Amino acid sequence: MSGTERQQIKTVVEAQCQLGIIYTYGMEGIDKDYKKAVKYFEIAAANGSDCAKNHLGVRYREGEGVEKDLEKAYQLFYEAAQNEYVPAQRNISECYFNGTGVQKDAGQAVYWAQKAAEQGDAQAQFRMGYCYEHGEGIATDKKKAVKWYEQAASQDHREAHTVLQKICSISSVTE
């Protein structure tokens, strides 16, 4: 297969994933339809799309367009996360934090959150701040907590802004 043919296939697979997203959210004048979204995500995922695997995992986690299956959701997130797909890394981290489709494991949760956070995912950065602040899966370190919260806040993560305001007000009272 030539490089041009591989690129054309990749483009088609990405388009299938985008169709799934359009049907998930009801965009571009198309009504929301989870069953059609799942169909396109399944096709794209079967052709190697990590984006589609992640979105399909969300559909299984939420039971939208498919019967809810938390283990299947975890597996799809894991496959995409292994390929460095950042949203899947965040989702697999949340699976480990909450015990969704897998046994709770704070250490694995932090591992995957950190991978996503280091690649700029604001929600994962917030999670890392939380972990350092509360000592979940990692030793408590208030300075590292603030660093992660600040990174998330710099991307307009609302909860990070709120937490930083509380930390600053507590710090000013205790000084």
C-alpha positions, 0 to 999 in steps of 0.5 A: 500500500502506498503512502497516498493510499494510507493517508486516504484511509486515515482521512476516511477513518477520521471522517467516520469518527467525526460523523460519530461526534456529530451524531453524539452532540447533534451538530451541523443540522443533524439531530442527536442519535447515539445509535448512529454515533456508535455505528460510526465510532465502531467502524472507525475504531475497528480501523484503528482510530483512538479518537473513536475508541475513546468516544465509543468508550464514553458511549459504553460508560454512559449507556448511550446508544448501547447497553451500559458496559463499564468493563468494555468502556474501560477496555476501549479507553485503555486501548486508546490510552496505550497509544498516547491518546490524551482524552483516553488517558484522562478517561482511564485515570478516572476509571481507576479513581472511581473503580469504573470497569476496573478495580480502584487503584489510586496509583494507576489513576495518578499514573494516567492522569499525569501522562495526560496532564503533562500533555496539557489536558486541563481536567487531568491537570486539575486531577493532579492538583487534587491528588497532590493536595489530598495525598490521593495515590501520591504524597501530599505536596501543596506546592505541586498541587498549586502548580497543577491547579495553576496550569489547569486554571490557565486553560480556564478550568473553572474548578481550578480557579475556585480551588486556587481562590480558596487556597489563596484566601486560606494562605492569607489568613494563616500568614 
